[in-house]
Amino acid sequence: AILGYVMWMHIDNVEYSHAKVGVATSTDPKGPFVYHGSFRPDDQESRDFTIFKDPEHKGVAWLVYSSENNFVTHISALTPDWRSVNGTTVRAFVNLKREAPAVFYFKGRYFMLTSGCTGWAPNQAEVFVARHMLGPWHSLGDPAKGSTKSARTTTFFSQATFVLPLPNSPTTGGFIMMGDRWNAEDLQYSRYVWLPLWVEEPIIDDPLLKSLPPEQQDQWLSVSIRWMEQWTLADLMGSNTLST
């Protein structure tokens, strides 16, 4: 069982050769935290990663991390205390070189927003969908909409770090994409980009679409991150038709 708060972190050196995760726990989210050491999950490299609490299964959480020299994404179930992995792991996106995984959930589907591997330079995002965290995962392509081509193909000059659900996300499909805008010359002056993200379902009234298996129907879903010069939380909570 989970006792208190569990913090996971990326443990590495300047050459990125350690490629480990670290775990610490506390009874209070403000700390102090007790550090329990670092390790490679399933003896595999771990670089960019996220922890995702599964909304469909009580007490279940997942570690999603870039591995195998960033060529493959690993998805591992955590132990009941959330302090290690339990040996259930799949290899996803083989040879696609994806990193910065950000997982979110909407109406029985799991989504994973990812970036390519270009160091500190921004690149094109790609989002995937699955009915279970262990897959199979299917690409829904680049979610960036609006602005210029150069902005879209660099995820608006950012790299997604988290997708934040809102109180009405389960009904509206509206989320917030939180991205890092890295300053490679001086990382302390990096900034953030927060943009509306929407999941939209197709209107399944076509007989051909209705006849498809659920996982194939999911490939008709639309995920969009829309560039907006300014927006409010009230806008996002109330509509998915904001003007750009």
trRosetta pair geometry for C-beta under 8 A, 3 or more apart (Angstrom, degrees):
i j d omega theta_ij theta_ji phi_ij phi_ji
1 59 7.7 -67 -126 -135 63 129
1 80 6.1 -26 -61 147 29 111
1 81 6.6 29 72 -91 25 72
2 6 6.7 -91 -145 -20 106 120
2 59 7.2 -168 -8 -138 110 85
2 80 7.4 -131 -42 153 70 64
2 81 5.9 143 -91 -146 52 46
2 82 5.4 26 -101 8 109 119
3 25 7.5 46 83 -179 82 136
3 27 7.6 -35 149 -99 83 81
3 81 7.2 -18 11 -141 83 98
4 25 5.7 96 87 177 123 96
4 26 5.7 -149 161 98 131 37
4 27 4.2 -89 -108 -102 128 45
4 28 7.5 -43 -151 -18 108 32
5 25 6.6 154 81 -156 53 59
5 26 5.0 -17 59 64 103 83
5 27 7.3 145 13 -125 86 7
5 28 7.1 -58 10 90 128 14
5 29 5.1 137 -76 -90 164 64
5 33 7.8 -82 91 -103 104 100
6 23 6.7 -22 -169 -162 95 97
6 24 7.6 151 -159 81 49 44
6 25 5.4 -20 -102 -101 62 83
6 81 7.6 139 -79 150 141 69
6 82 4.5 179 36 107 168 118
6 83 6.2 -130 -133 -78 130 70
7 23 7.1 146 81 -158 56 46
7 24 4.5 -15 62 64 107 92
7 25 7.2 -171 18 -79 77 32
7 26 7.4 28 -11 5 112 102
7 33 5.8 -26 23 -134 136 152
8 21 5.8 -18 -167 -174 99 116
8 22 7.2 146 -160 77 49 51
8 23 5.9 -17 -103 -100 66 70
8 49 7.4 -83 136 104 128 125
8 51 5.3 127 29 -44 142 131
8 63 7.3 -168 -145 -111 164 106
9 21 6.9 140 73 -164 42 65
9 22 4.6 -22 64 60 96 101
9 23 7.8 -174 22 -72 77 28
9 24 7.3 20 -1 4 116 105
10 20 7.9 131 -166 82 49 49
10 21 6.7 -46 -104 -109 41 60
10 22 7.6 -15 71 15 5 90
10 46 7.4 -145 -124 123 79 93
10 47 6.8 41 -145 -167 125 39
10 48 7.4 -18 -93 -100 144 29
10 49 6.5 158 -80 26 98 101
11 18 5.8 -85 122 124 82 135
11 20 4.3 -32 71 80 109 98
11 21 6.4 123 12 -151 97 8
11 22 4.4 97 -47 -34 121 106
11 38 4.2 -54 38 -123 167 145
12 16 5.3 -3 -172 -121 133 52
12 17 7.6 127 -159 41 85 39
12 18 4.7 -176 -126 54 46 107
12 19 6.3 49 -105 -63 100 36
12 20 7.0 172 -71 33 60 71
12 47 7.2 46 -77 -123 143 75
13 16 7.1 -132 67 -47 61 20
13 17 6.0 -24 51 42 111 84
13 18 5.2 111 -5 -17 87 110
16 19 6.4 58 167 -64 70 85
16 47 6.4 24 -166 -115 114 119
18 38 7.5 7 164 138 123 148
19 40 6.6 38 108 -108 86 107
19 45 3.8 -22 151 -152 147 86
19 46 5.6 137 167 47 76 44
19 47 5.6 -46 -129 -64 88 77
19 67 7.9 110 176 -124 125 66
20 38 4.2 74 133 165 137 113
20 39 6.0 155 -157 79 109 12
20 40 5.4 -83 -108 -68 77 65
20 46 6.2 52 -142 53 17 103
21 38 6.5 175 89 -150 33 78
21 39 6.6 -26 60 64 78 62
21 40 7.6 119 14 -111 78 29
21 41 6.1 26 16 -34 128 101
21 46 5.0 -27 -37 96 94 151
21 49 6.6 -33 -91 40 116 162
21 63 7.3 -46 -73 -151 169 140
21 65 7.4 -98 -59 -90 122 154
22 35 6.8 -19 175 -154 117 99
22 36 7.8 151 -177 62 71 67
22 37 6.9 -141 -138 125 80 25
22 38 4.2 -43 -87 -90 81 88
23 35 7.7 130 88 -157 45 54
23 36 4.8 -32 89 57 94 113
23 37 7.2 -2 46 63 85 55
23 38 7.8 154 8 -97 68 44
23 83 5.2 111 166 -154 154 73
23 84 7.3 -77 -32 -66 163 60
24 33 4.0 57 149 158 125 122
24 34 6.1 169 -160 79 80 38
24 35 4.6 -37 -97 -97 103 54
24 36 6.3 174 -97 4 41 80
25 33 6.4 149 71 -155 19 82
25 34 5.6 -21 61 55 75 93
25 36 6.7 38 0 -29 97 121
25 83 7.0 -34 -56 -95 122 115
26 29 7.1 144 88 -91 123 19
26 30 8.0 -135 137 65 150 38
26 31 5.3 -97 -116 -117 160 43
26 32 6.3 -171 -116 100 120 33
26 33 4.3 -76 -48 -96 114 65
26 34 6.8 151 -77 6 64 73
28 31 6.4 -57 85 39 94 13
36 83 6.5 -7 74 -164 164 120
39 84 7.6 5 61 -124 144 97
40 43 5.3 56 98 -139 114 26
40 44 5.8 -179 163 57 104 30
40 45 6.4 -34 -142 -85 119 26
40 46 6.1 172 -140 1 65 98
41 44 6.0 -35 81 51 69 91
41 46 5.6 70 18 -55 100 137
41 63 6.0 -166 -96 104 167 151
41 65 6.9 126 37 31 135 147
41 74 7.2 175 93 110 121 141
41 76 5.5 -163 160 31 137 168
41 84 7.7 161 -117 -168 86 65
41 85 4.6 77 -154 -8 108 141
41 89 7.7 148 140 -93 108 138
42 74 7.3 -147 46 -178 134 150
42 76 6.4 -159 -18 -103 123 141
42 85 6.0 -59 -37 87 88 145
42 87 7.0 125 -96 -118 102 47
42 89 5.4 -39 -46 -24 161 160
44 67 4.8 14 154 -154 116 139
44 68 7.1 -34 -163 -48 108 73
44 74 6.0 101 106 -43 153 165
44 89 8.0 156 9 179 146 162
45 67 4.9 145 74 -145 79 71
45 68 6.5 173 45 -42 114 26
45 69 6.9 71 55 -49 160 42
46 49 5.7 6 -179 -53 103 136
46 63 7.8 -27 -132 161 138 123
46 65 4.3 -15 -142 165 91 153
46 66 7.4 113 -155 64 44 54
46 67 6.1 -21 -86 -86 50 92
46 74 7.7 -82 -98 51 85 126
47 65 6.8 139 46 -179 45 95
47 66 4.7 -43 60 76 98 106
47 67 7.4 172 11 -80 82 41
47 70 6.3 -32 40 -77 144 92
47 99 6.8 -40 98 -132 113 121
48 65 6.8 165 91 -150 48 63
48 66 4.6 45 50 6 88 121
48 70 7.9 56 21 -115 103 101
48 99 4.1 94 37 -175 147 98
48 100 5.0 -65 -176 -61 149 45
48 101 6.9 137 128 7 104 74
49 63 6.2 -6 -174 -173 126 85
49 64 6.2 158 -157 85 71 51
49 65 3.6 -16 -100 -99 106 91
49 66 7.0 -129 -67 13 66 68
49 101 7.1 -9 -146 43 33 107
50 63 7.9 167 84 -152 42 45
50 64 5.1 -8 56 58 86 102
50 65 7.8 -176 21 -73 50 60
50 101 5.0 -124 13 90 117 89
50 102 6.1 138 -69 -100 161 41
50 103 6.0 175 100 6 139 96
50 162 7.6 150 -125 -99 127 73
51 61 6.0 14 -180 170 94 121
51 62 7.1 159 -156 80 51 48
51 63 6.0 -23 -102 -98 71 63
51 64 7.8 176 -87 19 23 77
51 78 7.7 33 -143 -51 102 140
51 82 7.9 67 -161 -166 135 110
52 61 6.4 169 85 -159 43 73
52 62 4.8 -14 58 57 95 98
52 64 6.4 28 -3 -6 116 117
52 103 4.1 -28 -90 73 147 138
52 133 7.3 177 86 -118 132 132
53 60 7.7 124 -162 88 54 52
53 61 4.9 -34 -102 -102 55 98
54 57 4.6 1 111 46 131 91
54 60 4.2 -23 41 93 132 102
54 61 6.2 -155 -4 -90 83 36
54 62 6.4 83 -53 -16 101 102
54 105 8.0 109 -149 -68 49 148
54 133 6.6 -84 -100 -32 116 138
55 105 5.1 -164 25 78 126 162
56 60 7.9 -35 75 58 69 130
56 105 7.6 -160 -28 -153 94 148
56 108 7.7 78 -88 -122 131 53
57 60 3.8 10 102 19 113 138
59 80 6.4 1 164 -143 120 78
60 77 6.9 -46 -161 -147 96 102
60 78 7.6 147 -166 49 50 88
61 77 7.8 122 81 -158 43 58
61 78 4.6 -6 79 27 89 133
61 82 5.5 32 46 -114 138 106
62 75 6.0 -6 -176 -171 124 86
62 76 6.7 147 -161 76 71 42
62 77 6.0 -45 -104 -102 73 46
62 78 6.6 -143 -88 -13 20 90
62 103 7.4 2 75 38 123 173
62 133 5.1 -141 -73 -179 160 153
63 74 7.9 1 109 108 90 94
63 75 7.6 162 84 -155 52 40
63 76 4.6 -15 61 64 99 98
63 77 7.9 -96 20 -11 80 1
63 78 6.1 106 -23 -67 94 92
63 85 5.9 -82 29 -85 134 107
64 73 6.6 7 -176 178 87 108
64 74 7.4 177 -149 89 43 52
64 75 5.2 -3 -106 -107 81 75
64 76 7.8 -178 -76 24 38 66
64 101 4.5 -95 123 98 123 153
64 103 6.1 123 6 -38 155 128
64 112 7.1 -149 -172 -127 160 129
65 73 7.2 163 84 -155 30 66
65 74 5.5 -15 63 59 81 94
65 76 7.6 -15 17 12 104 108
65 101 7.5 -116 -81 22 22 129
66 70 4.8 8 169 -120 121 69
66 72 7.9 136 -159 81 54 40
66 73 6.0 -41 -99 -102 52 69
66 74 8.0 135 -129 17 5 79
66 98 7.0 -149 -102 95 102 56
66 99 4.4 -9 -65 -110 149 84
66 101 7.5 172 -46 -17 81 102
66 117 7.7 129 -154 -83 150 119
67 70 7.5 141 56 -79 11 28
67 72 5.5 -41 75 81 84 87
67 73 7.1 115 22 -130 84 20
67 74 4.6 23 7 -10 139 116
68 71 4.8 -71 109 52 102 94
68 72 4.2 31 41 29 132 107
68 74 7.9 122 -8 -41 97 105
68 91 7.9 33 -9 -136 142 118
70 97 5.5 47 131 -142 94 76
70 98 8.0 -167 179 58 82 28
70 99 5.8 -29 -145 -65 110 114
70 117 5.0 90 153 -93 144 155
71 94 7.2 22 141 -166 90 52
71 95 5.5 -7 -179 -102 102 41
71 96 7.7 116 -175 40 54 40
71 97 5.6 -30 -114 -76 47 73
72 91 5.0 -21 -180 -162 131 102
72 92 7.3 129 -174 61 77 39
72 93 6.7 154 -145 83 48 72
72 94 5.2 3 -109 -114 99 60
72 95 7.2 8 -72 -34 78 41
73 91 7.5 130 73 -165 49 51
73 92 4.7 -40 78 73 101 91
73 93 4.6 42 15 44 112 116
73 96 7.8 -31 -9 60 103 110
73 98 5.6 -27 -48 71 122 107
73 101 6.4 106 -143 -63 131 134
73 114 7.5 -82 -74 -110 148 144
74 89 5.7 -7 -172 -169 104 113
74 90 7.3 162 -152 80 56 41
74 91 6.1 -30 -99 -102 70 59
74 92 7.4 156 -97 21 19 81
75 89 6.7 155 79 -152 47 60
75 90 5.2 -9 56 55 100 88
75 92 5.8 37 -11 -5 113 125
75 133 5.9 -168 171 157 135 90
75 134 6.4 -175 100 -106 129 49
75 135 7.5 145 39 -26 149 97
76 85 4.2 -17 153 -138 132 132
76 86 7.7 160 171 35 90 62
76 88 6.7 135 -154 84 59 58
76 89 4.3 -14 -97 -98 85 93
77 85 6.7 110 76 -157 47 76
77 86 5.1 -41 97 40 98 110
77 87 8.0 -28 59 55 98 45
77 88 4.2 14 22 68 120 114
77 89 7.6 -131 13 -67 70 54
77 133 7.9 119 -79 94 82 135
78 82 4.9 30 149 -122 144 54
78 83 7.7 111 -172 23 108 27
78 84 7.0 135 -155 81 72 33
78 85 6.0 -71 -107 -105 46 49
78 86 6.6 73 143 -17 16 96
79 82 6.8 -136 70 -47 68 17
79 83 6.3 -42 61 51 118 67
79 84 4.8 28 -1 64 126 81
79 85 6.8 127 -27 166 82 3
79 86 4.8 139 -81 -71 63 91
81 84 7.8 33 69 19 96 80
85 88 7.8 -142 173 46 91 59
85 89 6.9 33 170 -66 138 109
88 134 7.5 -65 159 -91 106 128
90 134 4.9 119 -15 -156 141 79
90 135 5.8 -141 126 15 159 118
91 94 5.8 52 140 -77 109 100
92 128 7.9 147 165 123 129 168
92 135 5.8 172 -99 -61 114 137
92 137 5.4 52 -155 17 126 137
93 96 4.1 -80 177 40 90 132
93 98 4.9 -34 150 18 156 127
93 114 7.4 45 -98 -13 168 178
93 128 7.3 -116 -70 -52 112 157
93 137 7.0 -38 -50 81 83 140
96 126 8.0 -103 170 72 130 155
97 116 6.3 38 111 -156 97 73
97 117 4.7 -91 167 13 104 121
98 101 7.2 72 133 -72 108 86
98 114 4.0 11 -174 164 120 144
98 115 6.9 136 -158 69 70 33
98 116 6.8 -60 -109 -100 53 39
98 117 7.5 -148 -110 -34 10 91
98 126 6.8 -94 -110 59 122 116
99 114 6.8 124 56 -166 23 92
99 115 5.8 -38 70 70 74 85
99 116 7.4 26 25 147 87 15
99 117 5.3 88 -5 -83 122 86
100 114 6.2 134 75 -151 74 52
100 115 4.4 22 47 21 127 109
100 159 5.2 -129 -101 166 171 107
100 160 5.8 133 142 73 120 71
100 161 6.5 -73 -160 -94 106 50
101 112 5.5 -25 -155 -166 98 108
101 113 7.4 134 -158 73 45 50
101 114 5.5 -13 -97 -95 63 89
102 112 7.0 143 70 -158 43 55
102 113 4.4 -21 62 61 101 101
102 114 7.6 -174 21 -71 71 43
102 160 4.8 -97 2 139 142 116
102 161 6.5 97 -78 122 123 16
102 162 5.4 180 -133 -116 118 20
102 163 4.7 120 147 -14 117 90
102 177 7.7 107 106 -138 158 77
102 178 8.0 176 -132 54 150 80
103 110 6.4 -13 -165 -173 104 99
103 111 6.9 151 -155 82 53 52
103 112 5.1 -19 -98 -100 74 78
103 113 7.9 -162 -73 21 28 70
103 133 7.8 27 -152 -121 148 101
103 163 7.4 -138 82 37 19 115
104 110 7.8 157 84 -157 33 56
104 111 5.2 -19 65 62 79 103
104 113 7.5 21 9 -7 104 105
104 163 4.1 -77 -42 95 131 132
104 165 6.2 154 -148 -61 111 95
104 175 5.9 24 -168 -117 165 162
105 109 7.1 165 -153 85 59 46
105 110 5.6 -27 -101 -104 79 61
105 111 7.1 -176 -83 17 27 81
105 165 7.6 -23 50 -73 76 139
106 109 5.9 -20 69 61 70 92
106 111 6.7 13 16 -10 102 121
106 169 6.9 -103 -100 157 96 94
106 170 7.1 -180 -134 -121 64 45
106 173 5.7 64 -154 -118 144 77
106 199 4.7 144 70 64 170 160
107 170 7.2 128 -59 -161 70 67
107 173 7.8 -32 -8 -84 117 95
107 199 8.0 -165 22 114 108 136
107 201 7.3 -31 66 -66 158 132
108 131 6.8 -7 152 -139 88 79
109 129 5.4 -6 177 -165 124 103
109 130 7.0 146 -162 73 76 32
109 131 6.3 -53 -111 -96 67 51
109 218 6.0 153 -113 -132 138 125
109 221 7.2 -153 98 -57 173 166
110 129 7.1 146 80 -157 51 52
110 130 5.0 -22 63 66 102 86
110 131 7.4 125 16 -144 89 4
110 132 7.0 4 9 155 130 6
110 133 5.6 133 -77 -82 176 63
111 127 6.0 -1 -174 -178 103 108
111 128 7.0 156 -157 80 54 48
111 129 5.4 -19 -101 -99 72 72
111 140 8.0 -31 -135 15 102 139
111 163 7.6 -36 93 61 112 169
111 199 6.9 -140 -46 -90 156 131
111 223 6.4 138 -150 -91 143 148
112 127 6.8 163 83 -155 45 60
112 128 4.7 -11 57 56 97 97
112 129 7.9 -169 19 -73 72 30
112 130 7.7 18 -4 7 108 106
112 137 6.9 -26 30 -139 127 136
113 125 6.2 -12 -170 -170 92 121
113 126 7.9 158 -154 85 50 36
113 127 4.9 -22 -100 -102 66 91
113 143 7.1 -55 -118 15 106 141
113 160 4.9 -40 125 100 124 167
113 163 5.9 116 13 -48 133 126
113 177 7.0 -145 -179 -124 175 109
113 197 7.9 -63 -69 -137 149 154
113 223 7.8 -150 -84 151 98 146
114 125 6.8 144 77 -158 43 69
114 126 5.5 -25 66 66 95 81
114 127 7.3 161 18 -93 73 38
114 128 7.1 21 0 -2 117 104
114 160 7.7 -103 -98 57 8 122
115 122 7.7 -92 -148 -154 135 60
115 123 5.7 115 -176 64 96 96
115 124 7.8 149 -146 82 67 33
115 125 5.8 -48 -94 -103 66 65
115 126 7.9 141 -106 21 21 74
115 155 6.7 -76 -106 -11 105 152
115 159 4.8 -29 -53 -143 164 93
115 160 6.4 172 -43 32 103 84
116 123 4.1 -73 49 111 110 148
116 124 6.2 43 -10 54 120 71
116 126 7.7 75 -53 0 79 109
117 123 7.9 -27 31 24 16 156
118 121 4.5 -70 128 72 112 99
118 122 7.4 -3 72 93 127 10
118 123 4.6 125 8 -47 134 128
119 184 7.4 44 135 -114 108 132
120 182 4.5 -135 -168 124 92 145
120 184 3.7 136 100 -93 150 104
120 187 7.8 -114 -124 -94 137 97
121 154 8.0 -80 162 -136 77 111
121 182 7.9 -102 -71 69 18 123
121 184 7.2 -13 -61 -48 63 142
122 154 3.9 75 109 -176 115 95
122 155 5.8 -133 -176 49 113 91
122 157 5.1 171 20 -148 161 36
122 158 5.8 38 -114 18 134 12
122 159 5.8 -150 -117 -51 78 81
122 181 7.5 -22 -62 -128 130 63
122 182 7.4 170 -55 31 82 97
123 153 7.5 -45 -169 155 47 70
123 154 6.2 -32 -91 -124 13 58
123 155 7.1 26 80 1 36 104
123 159 7.7 35 32 -94 72 95
124 142 5.5 -54 -179 -108 105 126
124 144 7.6 -114 -146 11 71 132
124 152 7.8 25 -120 133 87 67
124 153 4.8 -38 -81 -159 100 62
124 154 7.1 -49 -66 -73 52 26
124 155 6.8 142 -137 -38 25 85
125 142 5.8 113 74 -141 71 73
125 143 6.0 -49 101 35 126 88
125 144 6.1 123 37 -34 113 102
125 155 4.4 88 -32 -87 107 118
125 160 6.3 67 -114 -11 128 120
125 225 7.2 34 58 22 158 142
126 139 6.1 -32 178 -143 113 107
126 141 6.6 -83 -136 -172 78 19
126 142 6.1 -50 -91 -81 59 58
127 139 7.5 117 81 -156 44 60
127 140 5.0 -33 88 60 93 107
127 141 7.2 -9 44 67 80 38
127 142 7.8 114 6 -128 84 17
127 143 4.9 43 -10 -37 132 119
127 223 4.8 -79 94 78 161 149
128 137 4.4 27 164 176 131 113
128 138 6.3 151 -158 72 80 31
128 139 5.5 -46 -100 -95 79 48
128 140 6.7 169 -106 7 24 83
129 137 7.0 148 69 -153 28 68
129 138 5.6 -30 61 62 81 87
129 140 5.6 61 -13 -35 109 119
129 218 5.1 -157 121 158 135 119
129 219 7.4 -172 57 -85 127 49
129 221 6.0 102 -73 52 166 139
129 223 7.8 176 -60 -29 110 129
130 133 6.9 124 93 -99 132 18
130 134 7.9 -162 156 68 147 33
130 135 5.1 -88 -130 -116 144 44
130 136 6.3 -167 -123 94 105 33
130 137 4.5 -55 -59 -94 116 65
130 138 7.0 143 -77 11 64 73
131 214 6.7 67 -80 116 141 120
131 215 6.0 -88 -18 -89 122 90
131 218 7.1 -140 -56 -48 89 156
132 135 6.6 -48 78 34 85 16
136 215 7.0 55 65 -160 102 146
138 215 6.9 135 -19 174 138 92
138 218 6.6 125 52 97 134 110
138 219 5.4 -75 137 -86 144 99
140 143 7.2 39 105 -71 108 90
140 219 7.0 -169 -94 -143 77 56
140 221 6.2 -55 -113 82 139 90
140 222 7.4 163 -178 -123 126 28
140 223 5.5 85 109 19 146 109
142 152 7.0 84 147 163 132 99
142 153 7.6 -25 -149 -105 157 55
143 197 7.1 29 148 -139 144 98
143 223 4.5 -55 -109 112 124 90
143 224 5.4 -174 -174 -114 86 25
143 225 4.7 78 118 1 107 89
144 147 7.9 -56 169 46 105 113
144 151 7.5 -166 173 121 134 74
144 152 4.0 157 117 -151 126 75
144 153 7.5 -149 65 -53 150 27
144 155 5.8 -143 -71 -112 131 50
144 156 6.6 -179 -136 -27 121 86
144 224 7.9 98 -128 -157 5 62
144 225 5.3 -31 -98 68 52 101
144 227 7.5 37 -168 -36 88 96
145 152 7.2 54 -80 -115 12 117
145 224 4.7 0 -7 -161 133 108
145 225 6.7 159 18 72 79 45
145 226 4.8 -30 73 -100 105 72
145 227 7.2 -150 90 6 54 76
145 244 7.7 -126 122 -77 95 155
146 152 7.5 153 66 -78 42 105
146 226 5.1 69 1 -159 133 73
146 227 4.1 -147 97 41 116 92
146 228 7.5 29 108 -57 165 56
146 244 4.4 -134 -122 -163 139 156
147 151 3.9 -63 128 80 133 148
147 152 6.2 167 74 -49 99 80
147 156 6.5 106 28 -101 165 93
147 227 3.8 26 -32 42 116 164
147 244 7.8 -111 -40 174 62 128
148 151 4.6 96 55 6 78 103
148 152 7.0 -146 94 -5 40 86
149 152 5.7 -55 -145 38 32 109
149 153 6.1 18 162 -10 68 111
150 153 6.2 -58 -138 44 27 103
150 154 6.4 6 163 1 61 114
151 154 6.4 -77 -149 49 25 95
151 156 5.1 23 178 -107 93 56
151 157 6.6 -53 -132 -19 69 86
151 227 6.3 28 137 -77 138 154
152 155 7.7 26 -174 -78 32 27
152 156 7.4 17 -88 -55 33 66
152 227 7.8 -100 -77 -26 74 124
154 157 5.0 29 118 -78 125 46
154 158 7.5 103 136 19 82 43
155 158 5.2 -97 112 68 98 71
155 159 6.5 97 74 -93 143 36
155 160 6.6 -102 -179 -31 150 85
155 179 6.4 -174 138 -129 116 151
155 225 7.3 19 -150 86 81 151
156 179 7.2 123 73 63 102 162
156 193 5.8 178 108 172 116 157
156 195 6.7 100 37 -41 161 151
156 225 7.6 -121 -4 129 123 118
156 227 5.5 160 -96 -95 128 105
157 181 5.8 39 123 -130 89 105
157 193 7.3 132 79 -48 75 153
158 179 3.3 75 146 139 132 133
158 180 6.1 151 -163 72 86 35
158 181 4.7 -57 -97 -75 86 74
158 192 7.9 59 -133 -164 132 38
158 193 4.1 -112 -64 33 156 135
159 179 5.9 151 68 -161 28 92
159 180 5.1 -22 60 58 88 91
159 182 6.8 14 12 -17 117 109
160 163 7.0 6 -173 -56 124 84
160 177 5.7 -66 -117 -169 108 101
160 178 7.1 93 -154 75 66 49
160 179 5.0 -53 -90 -96 43 87
161 178 5.5 -63 62 107 90 92
161 179 6.2 140 2 -125 83 30
161 180 5.2 76 -40 -25 125 98
162 178 4.5 -2 63 55 88 120
163 175 5.1 23 176 153 97 140
163 176 7.1 160 -161 79 52 47
163 177 5.8 -21 -108 -102 78 59
163 178 7.2 -165 -84 18 27 80
163 197 6.2 -63 -140 57 107 158
164 175 6.2 156 74 -174 49 84
164 176 4.3 -12 56 59 106 101
164 178 6.0 65 -19 -24 107 115
165 169 4.2 -106 -161 23 88 164
165 170 7.9 43 -169 -42 126 70
165 175 5.6 -45 -99 -116 47 97
166 169 4.7 131 50 -44 68 95
166 172 7.8 -25 72 55 119 123
166 174 5.9 -20 33 99 132 92
166 175 6.6 -167 -5 -111 89 43
166 176 7.0 94 -51 -15 101 94
166 233 7.8 163 -121 -162 134 96
166 236 6.9 159 -43 122 162 112
166 237 6.1 -139 156 -98 149 83
167 237 7.7 17 53 -129 92 113
168 171 5.4 -57 -175 49 81 102
168 172 4.9 47 129 0 103 116
168 174 7.0 22 91 48 92 108
168 237 5.8 95 34 -156 128 81
169 172 6.4 -73 -118 56 26 85
169 173 6.8 65 -165 -108 62 11
169 174 5.9 -121 -106 67 67 57
169 175 5.6 55 -123 -77 125 77
172 198 8.0 -76 141 -131 84 94
172 237 7.3 146 18 -165 167 39
172 240 6.5 167 174 -42 95 108
173 198 5.4 64 121 -166 99 72
173 199 3.9 -123 -163 64 110 78
173 200 6.1 142 116 -73 160 45
173 201 7.5 -157 -72 -19 151 84
173 240 6.6 5 77 -77 102 148
174 196 6.6 -39 -155 -159 95 99
174 197 7.4 133 -161 78 47 53
174 198 5.6 -20 -99 -101 61 80
174 236 5.1 158 172 173 134 84
174 237 6.8 -169 88 -99 149 28
174 240 5.9 -149 -75 -82 101 94
175 196 7.8 124 74 -165 46 52
175 197 4.4 -32 73 73 94 104
175 198 7.4 173 24 -82 75 31
175 199 7.4 45 -2 -11 112 95
176 194 5.6 -3 -178 -169 112 100
176 195 7.3 146 -159 72 64 31
176 196 6.8 -50 -106 -105 58 40
176 197 6.6 138 -131 17 7 96
176 236 7.0 38 -73 176 87 167
177 193 7.9 -11 110 112 93 87
177 194 7.0 160 81 -152 54 47
177 195 5.0 -17 59 63 105 84
177 196 7.5 21 13 102 91 10
177 197 4.3 102 -37 -44 99 123
177 225 5.0 -5 -2 -121 158 121
178 192 6.6 -25 -167 -166 83 115
178 193 7.8 146 -162 81 38 52
178 194 5.5 -9 -106 -103 65 83
179 192 6.7 139 77 -164 52 62
179 193 4.2 -20 67 64 108 97
179 194 7.3 -176 23 -75 74 36
179 195 7.3 6 4 10 117 102
180 190 6.1 6 -174 162 94 130
180 192 6.5 -42 -106 -107 43 63
180 193 7.8 -53 34 21 4 85
181 190 6.2 170 86 -171 57 78
181 191 4.5 -15 62 69 114 83
181 192 6.6 -171 12 -92 91 9
181 193 5.3 90 -42 -26 110 104
182 187 6.8 -26 -158 -124 87 79
182 190 4.9 -27 -127 -121 41 124
183 186 5.3 -24 123 65 120 66
183 187 6.1 174 72 -104 79 28
183 188 7.9 -56 66 55 122 38
183 189 4.7 -33 52 86 162 85
183 190 4.6 -150 12 -78 85 61
183 191 7.4 70 -33 -5 106 77
184 187 7.3 12 -127 -74 24 77
186 189 4.7 33 103 20 107 111
187 190 5.5 -11 -166 -25 55 114
195 225 5.4 75 104 -175 127 94
195 226 6.6 -171 171 67 112 47
195 227 6.6 -46 -132 -102 139 39
195 228 6.6 146 -139 26 87 89
195 231 7.9 83 -141 31 53 138
196 225 7.3 161 89 -146 49 53
196 226 5.6 -16 73 48 100 97
196 228 6.6 40 12 2 107 133
196 231 6.1 -73 -31 123 114 167
196 235 7.7 -83 -72 108 140 104
196 236 5.0 -164 -109 -108 111 111
196 242 6.5 108 31 24 166 144
197 223 7.0 2 -176 -175 97 88
197 224 7.0 173 -151 88 54 45
197 225 4.9 -20 -100 -94 84 77
198 222 7.8 9 106 109 92 92
198 223 7.2 178 89 -148 48 46
198 224 5.3 -6 55 56 91 91
198 226 7.5 13 8 -9 106 112
198 240 4.5 106 -126 -143 149 118
199 221 6.4 -11 -167 180 91 116
199 222 7.3 151 -157 84 44 54
199 223 5.4 -14 -101 -100 71 78
200 221 7.1 154 77 -166 50 66
200 222 4.4 -13 59 63 100 105
200 223 7.9 -177 20 -76 70 32
200 224 7.3 10 2 6 112 109
200 240 6.6 162 -79 141 106 154
201 204 7.9 -53 157 -23 101 96
201 221 6.1 -32 -109 -115 52 83
202 209 6.9 -111 119 -171 139 151
202 217 7.5 -136 49 -175 123 82
202 220 4.1 -23 -22 132 147 119
202 221 6.8 -110 -16 -81 88 40
202 222 7.6 109 -60 -13 76 94
204 209 5.2 -142 -140 118 78 119
204 210 5.6 118 165 -81 102 74
204 217 6.6 7 -102 -150 133 125
204 220 7.9 124 -85 81 88 147
205 209 7.8 32 49 59 28 124
205 210 7.6 12 -144 -49 13 114
206 209 4.1 74 70 11 102 109
206 210 6.7 -173 85 -11 51 85
207 210 5.6 -56 -145 37 32 114
207 211 6.4 31 157 -24 65 107
208 211 5.9 -59 -152 32 30 111
208 212 7.3 41 149 -35 61 97
209 212 5.9 -43 -160 9 38 116
209 217 6.4 93 178 -117 83 89
209 220 6.6 12 -141 -34 122 165
212 216 4.0 -112 172 91 118 121
212 217 5.1 153 89 -57 114 77
213 216 5.0 86 59 11 77 104
213 217 7.2 -140 98 -8 38 88
214 217 5.4 -55 -147 35 35 114
214 218 6.5 44 153 -29 66 99
215 218 5.5 -41 -154 21 35 119
215 219 7.7 43 148 -25 57 94
216 219 5.8 -41 -164 17 43 114
217 220 6.0 -52 -173 24 49 112
218 221 5.5 -19 -171 -10 56 117
226 242 6.9 159 94 70 148 109
226 244 5.8 -117 174 -90 113 118
227 244 6.4 69 79 -154 70 117
228 231 4.4 45 113 -37 149 116
228 242 6.5 -17 -92 127 142 135
228 244 5.9 -113 -92 -128 74 68
231 235 5.1 -112 -170 65 88 144
231 236 6.6 78 150 -45 123 97
231 242 6.3 19 -122 -165 123 159
232 235 4.7 108 58 -3 76 99
232 236 7.4 -150 97 0 46 84
233 236 5.7 -57 -151 40 38 108
233 237 6.0 38 153 -21 70 109
234 237 5.7 -55 -142 37 30 111
234 238 6.2 10 164 -8 63 117
235 238 6.4 -80 -152 42 22 99
235 239 6.5 -57 -176 46 61 99
235 242 5.5 63 166 -98 120 123
236 239 7.8 -101 -128 55 16 58
236 242 7.5 -27 -82 -43 58 138
239 242 6.2 132 98 -54 108 71
